[in-house]
Amino acid sequence: MAGASAHARVSATPSLLSIGQVLARLTPEHPELTPSKLRFLEEQGLISPARTESGYRKFCAADVERIQLILGMQRDHYLPLKVIRGYLEQLDAGHVPTLPGTAAPGPSMLSSARRFNRDELLRESEASPQLLADAVSASLVVPADVYSEETVSVLRALAELRKAGIEPRHLRGFRAAAERESSLIETAMTPIVRRNDASSRAKGAELALEIASQLEVVRSTLLRAALQRVTNP
C-alpha cells in the first residue's frame, strides 16, 4: 500500500483523478464524502494527493483506495481519525496491524465493501426470512434493496441469540438507546456545526465519531461489570 507521501508537483495525466472524479467514484458507496471532507482528511495528514503546477489536487489509484479504507473504517467501525491514523501508519511501515476493537487484521485497501440483495443477505447470514422480518419489526434492521456486510453480521448475531432464547423483539430497546446516544452526540456537536462552514462540518463529523467511540468504551465496561455480577454471584 502506498503511504501518505509528501506533496508532489505533477503535470495532469489521465492516470490521476481530480476531486470531482474521486467523488464520482466514491460517493455512490460513501454519500457523506464531499470536497471539504477530502480537504479535511488532507489537513489531518491521512492523505496527501499530488498537486499540479497550478495547485490542483490530483489523486492516484492508491490515494482513492486509501480514502475508501478511511471512510469504511469510520462507517463500519466508528473509529475516530486519530485511531485510523495510527492504523495507517502501521500499514505504511509494512506491518499488518489488527483493526482496533477487533481480533483480526483490518480490511485490505484493495478490497471494497460488498453489498447484498435480500436473498444474498439471508444466504450469507444463514438467517431465515422470518428472522429478517422480526429484525425489521424490532427496528434492528432497516429494509432496503441492498444491504451491507454490517447487516449480515447483525443477522448472524440475531440467529445465534435466538438459539439462546433471545428474540429480536427483546432488543427493541437497543434502537431507543442508540437514538438517545445520537441525541447526546448531536448536542455536543452543536457549538461546532452552528458555524455552518465546510471545515466546521467536517470537524463536527470527526467529533461525532470520537464521542461514539468513547460511549462504546463506557457501554462495554458497564456490560462486562454486569456480567461479572451474573457469573460470579
N, C-alpha and C positions, 0 to 999 in steps of 0.2 A: 504494500500500500504506500502510495506517495504521501509524505507528510505535508504539514503546512509549511511550505518553503517560503523563503523571503520573497518580497515583491520583485517581479522581473518586468523589464520593459520589452514588449514584444510587438511585432507587427501583426495586424489582423490576418488570420489564416482560417480556412474552412474547418480546421480541426478544433478551433477554440470557439466557445459559445459566449454570447452576450448575456447580460442579466435576463433580458426578455426571453431568450431561448432556454435558459435554465428554468425559468418559471414555467414555460410551456411544457417542459419535460416533467417537472416535479409536482406542479400544483394539482393535477388530477388525483394524485395519491396524498398530497400534503396541501390542502387548500389554504392552510394558515400561512403558507410561505408568501412573503412579499419582498419587494426590493429593500425595504427598511430592515426586514429580518435578515436578509443576506448581509447587509452592511453591518448590522449588529453582531453577527457571527464573526465577521472580519475584525471588528473593533475588539472583540473578546479573544482574538488570536486563535480561533478554532479553524478558520480557513484563511487562505492567503492567495487569492487569484492573481494572475499576472495582469499587467497593465500595458495598454498600447502607448505609443508616443503621445497620444492626445489625452492619456489618463483614464481611458475607459477600461473597466474591469473585463477580463476575459477568463473563462473557466475551461479547464481541460476535463477529460473524462474522469480522472482521479478526483478532481475537485467536486464534480457532480456526485460521485459515489460517496465522498466524504460527507457532503451536505445531506444526502439521503440517509446515511448512517446516523448522523446527529439528530435529524428530525425523527427518525424511527425510535431512537433511544429516548427522546423526550416524550413521544406519543405513547409508546408501548410500555415504557418502564418508569415514566415520570421522573426522570433523572435531571437534576439541575446541571447547568453548564459547567460548574467547577468540577463535578464528578465526571462528566463526559470528557472534559479537558484532560483529566488525569488518565482516563482510559485511552484516549487518542495518543497521549504522549508515550504510553506503553506500547501501543501499536507501532508508532513511529520509530521506536527504539528496537523494533524487531521482535518484541515479545508477543505472546498470545495470552493476554490478560483475561481474567474472569470478569464477566459482566457484573458490575456492582449489584448486590442484592440477590445474586443467583449463585448456583454451584457449578455453572458450566461456562465455557468460553463464550464470548459475546458474538453477535451476528457478523457475518462476513460483509465487507463493503461491496463484494461482488455479487451479493445476492439481494433480491428485492423481496419485500413482504408479499406473501401470497394472498390471494383473495378467493373466496369460496362462494358458490351459489348454495341454495338450500340443501340440495341433495349431497353436494360435496361436503358441506358443513356436517351433516348427520353422519356421513360415512367416516370422515376424519375423526370426529369426536366419539364415534361409536355410541351415539345417543339416539333415542327413539324420537319419532315425530311428536309423541305426547310430551316427552320431557322438554323439547324445544317450545311447544305451546305453553307448557306450565311456566317455563322460564320467562317467556314473553309476558304472560299474565301477571307474573310477580315483579315485572319491570326490571328483571335482571339481564335481559337481552332485548335490544331494540330491533324490531322486524325490519328487514332490508332486502334489497335484491342481491347484494353481495355482502359477505361477512369477512372479518379479519381473523388472523391467527389467534388473536386475543379472545375472540368469541369461541373459537374451537377449545381453547384452554378452559374457558368458563363452563362450557357444556361438559367437558370431560370431568371437571371438578364436581359439577352437579350430579353427574352419573355416579361418581364414587360416593358422594354424600347420600344419595338415595339408598345405596346399599346399607348405609348406617342408619337409615330411617329418617334422614333429614331431607325434606321436600323443598322445592323452590318456594312454596307458599310460606315456609317457616323463615325465609330470608327476606321477606318484603321490607323489613326494617333497614336492610343494607342500602337500598336506594334512598330512603329518607335520610340515613346517616350521611351518605355521600352528598346529598343536596345541602345538608347543614354545613358540612365541611366546605363545600363550594361557596356558600354564603360567607363563611369566615374569611376565606381567601379573597373573595370579591371586596369585602370591607377593607382588608389590609391593603389591597391594590389601589383603592380609590384615590389617595393623595397623588399617586404617580400617573394613573391613566387620566385623571382630571385635566392634566396639562394638554391632552389631545393633540400630541405631535407624534410622528412616526417613531422617534427614538424612545419616547416615554412608553409607547405601547409595547415596544419590543422589551424594554426593561420590566414592564409590568408582567408580561408573559413569563419572563425568567423568574421573577419573584414568585409568581403563582406556582411554578414547578418546585422552587426551593421550599416554599411553605408546605406544599403537598408532601414532599419528601420528609420533612420534619414531623408532620402529622402521622405519617406512616410509622416512623420510629416510635412515637408515643403509643399508637394503636397496638403495634406488635408487642411492645413491652407490657402493656396492660393485659393483653391476651395471654402472654406467657405467664404472668403472675397469677392470673385467674386459673390457668391450667395447673399450675403448681399446687394451688389450694385444693383442686379437684383430685389430682393424682396422688397428693401427699397430705391426706387429711390429718 
